Amino acid sequence: MKWGILGSGNIAKCFLTAKVNEVVAIAGRNKEKSLSLQKEFSIPVVYDSYGELIKSDVDAVYIALPHGFHYKYALEAMDEGKAVLIEKPMALNEWEVQSLILKAKEKNVLLMEAMKTRYFPAYQELKKALKQGIIGELQSIQVSFCSQVETSFFKKSYLSDAIQGGVLLDVGCYVLNYLVDLLGTNIPLKKVDACFKEEVDVDVLAIFERSGVSFQMELSLEKPSTRFAILKGNEGMLEIPNFHRPNHFILKKGKEEKVFEYLYEGNDLSAEIRAFEKAYALGLREEACMPWLVSQQIAHELDRVKDAFTADPDASVYRM
């Protein structure tokens, strides 16, 4: 399987260090960075444009570009018959995600959103433990993904872009994966608060609640780094540090505390890449752990939260 990479930033480098199959080409906005990665990882070809790479003889394309470019280049790649792995979020909204899924069906190609969280052994074991009633009946979930982004970096990055920027689109998918996977979709939104900087959301708080079970999401680009999930039940609680790429979780019952540790090979992208490569080898169009429906559901929930803090939202922008 021959990979081509669109993008030459940090996430592209993480991909290259994840012990992937053969990478034969790369193209990036900054050719100097692409040439540096070519030298470091012995990549045969650096293309001057994304279109040239897409039309080359690669089997699969990894899209490691800012969010606003995911939709355009995924469509182009699938039109050329390439399998596509897209860095999260799959696209800017549910409408775009639905369109990508339709294209994958039309071209009969593999399409997957790179939601790495689902592929960690700790996350998979956490789900099994919940089904087995490790904390009894689930009562609440609290998930926080906060970072303190320097103003200088914020201003020059895609985070400050009015279309593709903001904290919700950048990391909200990690949090809403827990909502979709553990509680489901279309849970009533009880509260949504957002703070803005240069017209994009930099702090978002959302609370969902149904049948006595609550889900609280906190996101920020301006608060000290906190990344955790806390799941409370009537018989105990689970804490998951670094919930988006966990290697352990902690069970607390009364005065008792137990750590469940699950190591993984490679870096935090390795497992999802191996799953994608296996699905490709099997001739599948979607990967079972991160199927198209889940990507659409997460995009749907992102749109619901965004609609709640957007003045006079135009639903036609977000959905078919």
C-alpha positions in Angstrom: 0.0 0.0 0.0 1.5 3.3 -1.1 0.7 6.4 0.9 0.7 10.0 -0.2 0.5 12.8 2.5 -1.2 16.1 2.0 0.4 18.5 4.5 3.8 18.9 6.0 3.1 20.2 9.5 3.4 18.5 12.9 0.6 16.0 12.4 2.1 14.9 9.1 5.4 14.2 11.0 3.5 12.2 13.7 2.0 10.1 10.9 5.4 9.4 9.5 6.8 8.3 12.8 3.8 5.9 13.4 5.4 3.0 11.6 3.1 3.2 8.6 3.3 1.3 5.4 5.2 2.7 2.5 5.0 6.5 2.1 6.0 7.4 -1.4 4.9 11.1 -1.8 4.2 14.3 0.1 2.9 17.7 -0.8 2.6 20.7 1.5 2.0 24.5 1.5 5.6 25.0 2.7 7.9 23.1 0.3 10.8 23.6 2.6 9.0 21.6 5.3 8.1 18.9 2.8 11.7 18.6 1.7 12.8 18.4 5.3 10.4 15.5 5.9 11.5 13.9 2.6 15.1 13.9 3.8 14.2 12.7 7.4 11.9 9.9 6.3 13.3 9.0 2.9 10.2 9.9 1.0 10.8 9.4 -2.8 8.8 12.3 -4.2 7.8 15.8 -3.1 5.1 17.3 -5.3 4.6 21.0 -5.9 0.8 20.8 -5.5 -1.8 18.7 -3.8 -3.4 18.0 -7.2 -0.3 16.4 -8.6 0.0 14.0 -5.7 -3.6 13.1 -5.9 -3.2 12.2 -9.6 -0.1 10.2 -8.9 0.0 6.4 -8.4 -0.5 6.4 -4.6 -3.1 4.0 -3.3 -4.2 6.1 -0.3 -4.0 9.8 0.8 -3.7 11.0 4.3 -5.1 14.5 4.6 -3.2 16.4 7.3 -4.3 19.9 6.3 -6.2 22.6 8.1 -9.9 21.8 8.5 -11.2 23.9 5.7 -9.2 21.9 3.1 -10.5 18.4 4.2 -13.6 18.4 2.1 -12.1 19.7 -1.2 -9.1 17.4 -1.3 -11.0 14.3 0.0 -13.4 14.7 -2.8 -10.6 15.1 -5.4 -8.8 12.1 -4.0 -11.8 9.9 -4.1 -12.6 11.0 -7.6 -9.2 9.6 -8.5 -10.1 6.3 -6.9 -7.8 6.8 -3.8 -8.6 5.6 -0.3 -8.7 8.6 2.1 -7.8 8.9 5.7 -8.8 12.4 6.9 -7.5 14.0 10.1 -10.3 15.0 12.5 -12.7 16.6 12.0 -13.7 14.9 8.8 -15.1 18.2 7.5 -16.5 21.6 8.6 -20.1 20.4 9.1 -22.5 17.6 8.7 -23.5 18.6 5.1 -19.8 18.2 4.0 -19.5 14.9 5.8 -22.6 13.5 4.2 -21.3 14.6 0.8 -18.0 12.8 1.4 -19.8 9.6 2.4 -21.9 9.8 -0.8 -18.7 10.2 -2.8 -17.1 7.2 -1.1 -20.1 5.1 -2.0 -20.1 6.3 -5.6 -16.4 5.6 -6.1 -16.4 2.4 -3.9 -13.4 3.6 -2.0 -12.3 3.5 1.7 -13.0 6.7 3.6 -12.2 7.2 7.3 -12.0 10.0 9.8 -8.8 9.7 11.9 -10.5 9.6 15.3 -7.5 8.1 17.2 -9.3 7.9 20.6 -11.4 4.9 19.5 -8.3 2.8 18.8 -6.6 2.9 22.1 -6.8 -0.3 24.2 -7.6 1.8 27.3 -10.6 3.3 25.6 -11.9 0.0 24.3 -11.4 -1.6 27.7 -13.2 1.3 29.4 -16.2 0.7 27.2 -16.2 -3.0 28.1 -15.9 -2.1 31.8 -18.9 0.2 31.6 -21.1 -2.5 29.9 -20.1 -4.8 32.8 -21.4 -2.3 35.3 -18.0 -1.4 36.9 -19.5 1.9 38.3 -23.1 0.8 38.3 -25.7 2.9 36.5 -24.2 5.8 34.7 -25.3 9.2 36.0 -23.0 11.8 34.5 -20.0 12.4 32.2 -17.7 15.4 32.4 -15.1 15.9 29.7 -12.6 18.8 29.5 -10.2 19.7 26.7 -8.5 23.0 27.5 -5.3 24.5 26.3 -3.5 27.9 26.7 -2.6 28.9 23.2 -0.2 31.8 22.8 -1.8 34.9 21.1 1.0 35.0 18.5 0.4 31.4 17.5 -3.4 31.8 17.5 -3.3 34.8 15.2 -1.1 33.1 12.5 -2.8 29.7 12.6 -6.1 28.3 11.2 -7.5 28.6 14.8 -8.3 32.3 14.2 -10.0 31.8 10.8 -13.7 32.7 10.9 -14.6 29.6 8.8 -12.4 26.8 9.9 -11.2 28.1 13.3 -12.3 28.0 16.9 -12.0 25.5 19.7 -15.2 23.6 19.0 -14.2 22.5 15.5 -10.6 21.9 16.6 -11.1 19.6 19.5 -14.8 19.3 20.1 -14.9 16.1 18.1 -12.8 14.3 20.7 -15.2 15.2 23.4 -18.4 14.6 21.4 -17.0 11.1 20.5 -17.7 10.2 24.2 -21.2 11.6 23.9 -22.0 9.8 20.7 -20.3 6.5 21.8 -21.6 6.3 25.4 -24.9 8.1 25.4 -26.1 8.5 21.8 -27.2 11.5 19.7 -29.8 14.2 19.8 -29.7 14.4 23.6 -31.4 17.7 24.6 -29.0 20.6 25.0 -29.7 22.3 28.4 -27.0 25.0 28.2 -24.4 26.4 25.8 -22.1 29.2 26.6 -19.3 30.5 24.4 -16.7 33.2 24.5 -15.1 34.7 21.4 -11.8 36.2 20.3 -11.5 37.8 16.8 -14.9 36.3 15.9 -14.1 32.7 16.7 -15.0 30.6 19.7 -12.2 30.2 22.2 -14.2 28.9 25.1 -17.3 26.6 24.9 -19.3 25.0 27.7 -22.2 22.7 26.7 -24.5 20.6 28.9 -26.6 17.8 27.6 -29.2 15.9 29.7 -31.6 13.1 29.1 -33.4 10.7 31.5 -31.4 12.0 34.5 -28.0 11.4 32.8 -25.9 14.5 32.1 -23.0 15.2 29.8 -20.8 18.3 30.3 -18.3 19.5 27.7 -15.7 22.2 28.4 -13.4 23.4 25.7 -10.9 26.3 25.8 -8.0 27.8 24.0 -7.3 30.2 26.8 -7.2 28.1 30.0 -4.4 26.0 31.6 -4.1 22.6 30.0 -6.7 20.1 31.4 -7.7 17.1 29.4 -9.7 14.5 31.3 -13.0 12.6 31.4 -14.9 11.7 34.6 -17.7 9.2 34.4 -19.8 8.9 37.5 -22.2 6.1 38.4 -24.3 5.1 41.4 -21.6 2.7 42.5 -18.4 4.6 41.8 -16.5 6.8 39.3 -13.9 6.5 36.5 -11.3 9.1 35.7 -9.6 9.1 32.3 -6.5 11.4 32.1 -5.7 12.5 28.6 -9.0 11.0 27.6 -8.4 11.6 23.8 -5.3 9.3 23.9 -5.6 7.4 27.1 -3.2 4.7 28.4 -5.0 4.1 31.7 -8.1 4.9 33.7 -8.7 5.0 37.4 -11.6 3.4 39.2 -12.7 5.0 42.5 -15.2 3.3 44.8 -15.5 4.8 48.3 -11.9 4.8 49.7 -10.7 2.3 47.2 -8.7 3.3 44.1 -7.5 1.1 41.3 -5.5 1.9 38.2 -6.1 0.0 34.9 -3.1 0.5 32.6 -3.1 -0.4 28.9 0.1 0.2 27.0 0.1 0.6 23.2 2.7 0.2 20.4 4.0 3.1 18.4 2.7 6.6 18.8 -0.9 7.9 19.2 -1.7 7.5 15.5 -0.3 4.0 15.0 -3.4 2.0 15.9 -5.8 3.9 13.7 -3.4 3.8 10.8 -3.0 0.0 11.1 -6.8 -0.4 11.2 -7.1 1.7 8.0 -4.4 -0.3 6.3 -6.1 -3.6 7.3 -9.5 -2.3 6.0 -7.9 -1.4 2.7 -6.3 -4.8 2.4 -9.7 -6.4 2.9 -11.3 -4.2 0.3 -13.6 -2.4 2.7 -15.1 1.0 2.2 -15.4 1.8 5.9 -13.6 0.7 9.0 -15.7 -1.0 11.7 -14.4 1.0 14.7 -14.9 4.4 13.1 -17.7 3.9 10.6 -19.2 6.7 8.5 -22.3 6.9 10.7 -20.2 7.9 13.7 -18.5 10.6 11.7 -21.8 12.0 10.6 -23.2 11.8 14.2 -20.2 13.7 15.6 -20.5 16.3 12.9 -24.2 16.6 13.6 -23.5 17.2 17.3 -20.8 19.8 16.5 -23.4 21.6 14.3 -26.0 21.5 17.1 -23.6 23.1 19.6 -22.4 25.7 17.0 -26.0 26.5 16.1 -26.7 27.2 19.8 -24.1 30.0 20.0 -24.4 31.3 16.5 -26.8 34.2 15.9 -29.5 33.3 13.4 -27.8 30.1 12.2 -28.6 29.1 8.7 -29.3 25.3 8.8 -28.7 25.0 5.0 -25.1 25.8 5.6 -24.6 22.8 7.8 -26.9 20.1 6.5 -28.3 18.5 3.4 
